[in-house]
Every structure is written in C-alpha cells, then in structure tokens.
Amino acid sequence: MLDNQLCFTIYACSREFTKMYQPHLDKIGLTYSQYLVMIVLWEKQQCTVKELGEALYLDSGTLTPLLKRLQAAGLIVRERSIQDERKVLISPTEKGWELRSEAACIPGKMVEGTMLSADEFVSLLGQFKDLLARVHEKNVNADK
C-alpha cells in the first residue's frame, strides 16, 4: 500500500514543503532550488561547484543550469580558481548578499507552518538528518 511507503511519505512531504515556500520565494524572485544554492553560498561565502554539489546532493549537470540562471540574475559570480583552473568558484554578488536579508524570515515561517513545537521540530530534523546520512552512505557504498 502507498500509505506504508516511507519514500512516498517523504516525497509528498517534500512537495508540500515546496508549496509552503513558494509564496515567500516568489517575493524574492527565487525558485526553491536557487534558494538552496543561495543558502549554501550565504553560509560559506564562496565554494566550488563540487562543494556546492556535495552540500546539496546534486551533480554538476543539475547545478550548472541553476548556476547560470543565478548568474544571469546577477546574484552570483562564477570564476576560475587562480590556484587550480579546473575549479570554478561560486560566490554571491552584492545583489546576492542583499537578498539574504529579504530571505531571513523564511526559515521561521517554515517552522511555523509545520505546526510543530520547537522540541518536536528539532527532534524530527535530527531524525531526518540521520536517515539522510544512512541512506546516502548506503548509496555511496553501493556505487563502489
């Protein structure tokens, strides 16, 4: 039965979360995927495409078009590393940094939208992080 499938429940929950994010992201002109990229960049200030992919569990084929759209919007800069030209460094532009303050309220609104207590939220987040780590590790080992 579909109701007994953990993967379906996670998938459906993810879609519902994305719907919850949409009105807030529309206000700042980002898609959900673009927002995730910007969160990583706001946190790290600069990173390589590879590091960004690892943080978001995305391959470069998925990331590249996303990054091109963010660059076209003037939110990021992509430049070759001086130390290693094979690496492309990504960092927010001034406009990208300004967007951070506009997006600051979004995480709180999402927590609010879950209707969970703070303790429930922290507990559930911890459980999902643990599940992600386990599933990712299993998939990495299966690829070897």
Buried (B, 14 or more C-beta within 10 A) or exposed (E): EEEEEEEEEBEEEEEEBEEBBEEBBEEBEBBEBBBBBBBBBBEBEEBBBBBBBEBBEBEEEEBBEBBEBBBEBEBBBBEEEEEEEEBBBBBBBEEBBEBBEEBEEBEEEBBEBBEBEEEEBEEEEEEEEEEEEEEEEEEEEEEE
